Amino acid sequence: MFISLRWKATLAVSLLLAFLCAVFFYFIDQRASKTNASERTEMHQQHVGLLTGLIEQSEHHLQQVASGIPEALRYPQNSSLKQVIDRYWLYLQADWGIEGISLYDSSGTMLNSWGSSPRMPASVLRETIAGVNQSGSKISCQERCSQSMLMPIKGSDGHQLIQIDVELSQLLDDFRRVTKTDIGIISRRPNIENPDIPNWTQSVLHLTQRRKNLPHIIRLSHQSSFTDSIGTNQTLESDNRAYDISIFGMPQFMDARLSVVILSDISKSVQAAREAEEQSLSQILLPLLTGCIVLFMMMLMPLNRMIKQTRIMRTLIKGDYELASSLIKRQKPRRFFSDEVDQLLEAESELSTQLDQLQMQLQESTDELKNLAMFDNLTGLANRYCFLKEIKLRQRRFKRNKTGFALLFLDLDNFKRINDSLGHSAGDKLLGIVSNRLKSCVRAADVVGRLGGDEFCILIDKVSDPIETRSLAGHILSTLIMPIHIAGTEINISASIGIVVAPNDGITTEELLQNADLAMYQAKAMGRNKYCAFSKELTLRAARQLSLENELRNALANQEFELYFQPQVHINSSEICGMETLIRWQHPSKGLQYPDQFIDTLEETGLIVPVGEWILKESCRLVSSWLKAGLPPIKVAVNISARQFTDPGFLRSVEKTLAATGLPTEYLELEITESMVMGNIDESFELLQKLRELGVTLSIDDFGTGYSSLSYLKSLPVDILKVDRSFVMDIPNSQSDMEITAAIIAMAHKLQLKVVAEGIENPEQHDFLNQNNCDYGQGYLFAKPLTQKELIEVLNKQRLEQENNSLTVPA
Ligand SMILES: Nc1nc2c(ncn2[C@@H]2O[C@@H]3COP(=O)(O)O[C@H]4[C@@H](O)[C@H](n5cnc6c(=O)[nH]c(N)nc65)O[C@@H]4COP(=O)(O)O[C@H]3[C@H]2O)c(=O)[nH]1
C-alpha cells in the first residue's frame, strides 16, 4: 500500500504534536489542580474561621446576656431569678434574640423555662454546677439547632444554673449572607427510619436553601461514603455547575454527633480554570500547529521534486532514456543550497547517461550478434539458422495461401581440392564469387544461403511445378562454370544441385533439406556439374548406400577384400619393374566389386583407414614372401588415401608394417595425390621427408588433374610422377594431351623425377611415350590387374624368359 511521504511526515508530526499537547496538558492540569486545591483549602479555612468567629460572637452575645442577670437581681432587691427573667423575657426575646431560658437548681432539676430551650444532658448540668465545665456555649440540635450557654448564678433562693439559648439558624444565615455559601448541620447519628440522605442513612438537621442543596448532598453520597467525605473537600458537578462540599466537625462548639456541611458554588472558578487551560492549550497548540503546517509546506516542494524523480526512475526502468534525459534536463539541479534531492538528481543524470551508453553498446552488440546469427560472415548470405527460419516462414505461408516453394541444394564440385591446392584465402574468394553469381541468378524475393563449407541453398518462392526450378538450376550451373580468375590463376568450378519442391518432397524442414541433399549427391554421382530433382527412387538408393556401408563394415572382419596387382613396365623394354596394388571386394552375393563401387564409401565412412592399413600390410607381406621364395625382386606401389595420409599414426604404421613383414624399404612405393599434399603443405612436407628417410619411394598419383603448384613440386620430396590416364587415353588423337604429356615428362626429368604413364592401352600410346622418354608404363597393353597367382605366373614367366635370353646371348 502506497502512503506518500508527506502524509507519513504529517502523521509523525501530528503524533508528536498530540504527545506534546498531552504532556503539556497534563502539566497544566496538574498545576491547575494544585492551584485549585490550595485555593479551596484556603477558602475552606476562611469559611471555618468565619464560622468560628460568628459562633464566638454569638457566644459573647450570650455571655453579655448572662452577665446582665446578676445586675438585674438587685432591682428591686431580693428579686428571684424567675421574677427577673419574667420581667425581662420579652425584652430578651425581642432585643437580644434569645430563644429560650431554663433555670435549674443545684441538683440539675429544671425549675423554670421560657421559650423553647433544648434539654441539656444531666451530666453536663452537673459538671457545670460543680465548676468542672468552663463556661462556654454548646451547639446542640433537637427539633432545631441552638447555641446554648450554661452559667451558675446565685439568686435569692440559693445557687442555681441558668441556660440561655439562641437559635443557630440566624448564625448560619449570617454566614451565608457574608460568604454567599450555603451551610448546614448533619447529624452523625444514623437515622434508619427516615433519613434525608438515604445512602448515608443520615439526617440533615439544618441547611440553608435546603430544597436546592439537599439533592447535591444526596448526589455526593453516591460518589463516596459518609466517613470518607468527612474532613475532605469533595467536588460535585451537577446541572452545569460545580460545588465544593466540605463536611467537618467543630468539637470545640458541638458534640461529636454533629458535623457542619458547607456547599460552595465554585462554578465560576472551575469555569475560569477551564478557560485558563484552554487558553494555555491554544497558546501552545497554535504555534505547534503553525509549525506543523510550515513543515508540511516546506516538505511539499522537495516531495514534489522527489515525485518527479520517481517518474524519471520509472522512465529509466522502461528504457526510455531519451525521455528520461529530457525530464532530467527540465529539473535542473540547483547550484546554491543544493540538498539530497539535487544529489539524487545528479546521480540519476549520470545513471541515465551510462544506461544510454550501455543500451547503445548493447544495441550494437545485438545487431552484431544478429548479423552473426543470421548472416554468413564470409559471403553475407543468410546462414543456416536464418535460412532454416526462412524455410519455416514459407511453410507457415503455405498453410495460408497454398503456394509451394522449392529448395536448390548446391555443393561445389571438387572444392576441397581447389581449396587445398590454391590455399584458403583463394578458396574464400572463390566462395564470395560463387555467392554473387548465385544471387545474380535468382529474384529478390528468393533467398540464397550458405549452409557451411561449399554448401549453398536457394529458396525459390511461389513454385508449384518442379520444371520451373530445373531451368533455373541449369542457368545456375552454366553461370557457375564460367572461368574465375583468382590471383592470376584461372579456375573452372562446377556444382551439383539437388532440387526439392515443398510440400511434395517433404513436410518438415529437416526432411526437405535431407531430400535435397540426397538429390545433390545423386547429381554428383551422375558425374558432377549436374542437377537432380528428388524422387522416391533416390531414397531407395540412399537406403542401398546405407546397406553398402554396413556391408563394408563387415567386409574387413570377414576377409572379403582381395588384392590385385597391376604390373608396371620399363617403357623401352616392356619388362616388369614394379606393380600397383589394387583392391577388390569379393562380395558374398554380388561377386567381385571394383574400387569405384565402394572406395568412395570407404573414404566417407573413414573405414579406409583400417582397410588401408590392411592393404599396406598385406602388400608388404606378400612381396616379402615372394622375395624370400626367390621370385625376381619387384617393387610394390600402394595407393594411400587422403584419410590415411592425414592420420597422425600413419608414419608409425608404415614403420611397424615394414618391420613386421621384413620387406626391405626400397621395395615399397607409396602413391599419394597432389591434393593430399597441398591440404597442409608444411606437415605433408615433413611427413614425406620422414617417409623418404625410411627409404620408401614416393610417387604423385593422377598428376595433372589437380591444380598443381610447380613451385611446390620442385621442392617436394618425391621420386615419381604418375601421368593421369585422362592425358594418355586420347593419344594419339588429342594433340593437346600429347603436348601436355610430353611437357610433364620433360618437366619431371628436369626435376630429377621418374615418370610413370597410366592407362596405356595401345602401341601408339606406348610408342609416343617411348619417344618422349617416359620411364615406366602401366596399362592393359602390358597387363590388367592380376590376382596373386596370375602375377606369380607372370613373374616366373619373365624370369624364365630372362634366363633364356641370357642363355642365347652370343659369347
Ligand atoms: N581403362 C583403363 N583402366 C586402367 C588401365 N590400366 C589401369 N587401369 C585402371 O586404372 C586404375 C589405376 O589406379 P588408380 O589411378 O590409382 O585409381 C584407383 C585408386 O585411386 C583406387 N584404388 C584402387 N585400389 C586401391 C587401394 O588399394 N587403395 C586405395 N586407397 N585406393 C585404391 O581406385 C582407383 C580405381 O582402381 P581400379 O578400378 O582398380 O582401376 C585401376 C586400374 O584397373 C587401362 O589401360 N585402361
The ligand as a Tripos MOL2 file, in Angstrom:
@<TRIPOS>MOLECULE
LIG
   46    52     1     0     0
SMALL
NO_CHARGES

@<TRIPOS>ATOM
      1 N1         40.5950  -48.0210  -68.5840 N.pl3     1 LIG1
      2 C1         41.7880  -48.4220  -68.1490 C.ar      1 LIG1
      3 N2         41.9870  -48.5430  -66.8560 N.ar      1 LIG1
      4 C2         43.2120  -48.9280  -66.4750 C.ar      1 LIG1
      5 C3         44.2270  -49.2020  -67.3510 C.ar      1 LIG1
      6 N3         45.3040  -49.5920  -66.6370 N.ar      1 LIG1
      7 C4         44.9530  -49.4930  -65.3520 C.ar      1 LIG1
      8 N4         43.6520  -49.1200  -65.2330 N.ar      1 LIG1
      9 C5         42.8800  -48.8570  -64.0110 C.3       1 LIG1
     10 O1         43.2580  -47.6170  -63.5310 O.3       1 LIG1
     11 C6         43.2200  -47.6060  -62.0840 C.3       1 LIG1
     12 C7         44.5520  -47.2130  -61.6120 C.3       1 LIG1
     13 O2         44.5460  -46.9470  -60.3190 O.3       1 LIG1
     14 P1         44.4910  -45.5120  -59.7200 P.3       1 LIG1
     15 O3         44.6940  -44.4600  -60.7170 O.co2     1 LIG1
     16 O4         45.3760  -45.4880  -58.5680 O.co2     1 LIG1
     17 O5         42.9980  -45.4150  -59.2540 O.3       1 LIG1
     18 C8         42.4800  -46.2790  -58.3420 C.3       1 LIG1
     19 C9         42.6770  -45.8360  -56.9620 C.3       1 LIG1
     20 O6         42.5130  -44.4560  -56.9010 O.3       1 LIG1
     21 C10        41.5970  -46.5390  -56.2400 C.3       1 LIG1
     22 N5         42.1460  -47.7460  -55.6350 N.ar      1 LIG1
     23 C11        42.2510  -48.9630  -56.1570 C.ar      1 LIG1
     24 N6         42.8390  -49.7790  -55.2580 N.ar      1 LIG1
     25 C12        43.1280  -49.0320  -54.1640 C.ar      1 LIG1
     26 C13        43.7510  -49.2980  -52.9190 C.ar      1 LIG1
     27 O7         44.2190  -50.4050  -52.6540 O.2       1 LIG1
     28 N7         43.8500  -48.2930  -52.0460 N.ar      1 LIG1
     29 C14        43.3590  -47.0440  -52.3090 C.ar      1 LIG1
     30 N8         43.4720  -46.1230  -51.4490 N.pl3     1 LIG1
     31 N9         42.7640  -46.7540  -53.4780 N.ar      1 LIG1
     32 C15        42.6690  -47.7370  -54.4010 C.ar      1 LIG1
     33 O8         40.6320  -46.9190  -57.1420 O.3       1 LIG1
     34 C16        41.0020  -46.4060  -58.4120 C.3       1 LIG1
     35 C17        40.4670  -47.3430  -59.4140 C.3       1 LIG1
     36 O9         41.0430  -48.5630  -59.3080 O.3       1 LIG1
     37 P2         40.7840  -49.6740  -60.3340 P.3       1 LIG1
     38 O10        39.3040  -49.7790  -60.5950 O.co2     1 LIG1
     39 O11        41.4650  -50.8650  -59.8680 O.co2     1 LIG1
     40 O12        41.4160  -49.1370  -61.6110 O.3       1 LIG1
     41 C18        42.8070  -49.0350  -61.7190 C.3       1 LIG1
     42 C19        43.1760  -49.8400  -62.9520 C.3       1 LIG1
     43 O13        42.4250  -51.0240  -63.0830 O.3       1 LIG1
     44 C20        43.9940  -49.0630  -68.7090 C.ar      1 LIG1
     45 O14        44.8410  -49.3220  -69.6010 O.2       1 LIG1
     46 N10        42.7610  -48.6710  -69.1230 N.ar      1 LIG1
@<TRIPOS>BOND
     1     1     2 1
     2     2     3 ar
     3     2    46 ar
     4     3     4 ar
     5     4     5 ar
     6     4     8 ar
     7     5     6 ar
     8     5    44 ar
     9     6     7 ar
    10     7     8 ar
    11     8     9 1
    12     9    10 1
    13     9    42 1
    14    10    11 1
    15    11    12 1
    16    11    41 1
    17    12    13 1
    18    13    14 1
    19    14    15 2
    20    14    16 1
    21    14    17 1
    22    17    18 1
    23    18    19 1
    24    18    34 1
    25    19    20 1
    26    19    21 1
    27    21    22 1
    28    21    33 1
    29    22    23 ar
    30    22    32 ar
    31    23    24 ar
    32    24    25 ar
    33    25    26 ar
    34    25    32 ar
    35    26    27 2
    36    26    28 ar
    37    28    29 ar
    38    29    30 1
    39    29    31 ar
    40    31    32 ar
    41    33    34 1
    42    34    35 1
    43    35    36 1
    44    36    37 1
    45    37    38 2
    46    37    39 1
    47    37    40 1
    48    40    41 1
    49    41    42 1
    50    42    43 1
    51    44    45 2
    52    44    46 ar
@<TRIPOS>SUBSTRUCTURE
     1 LIG1         1 GROUP 0 **** ****
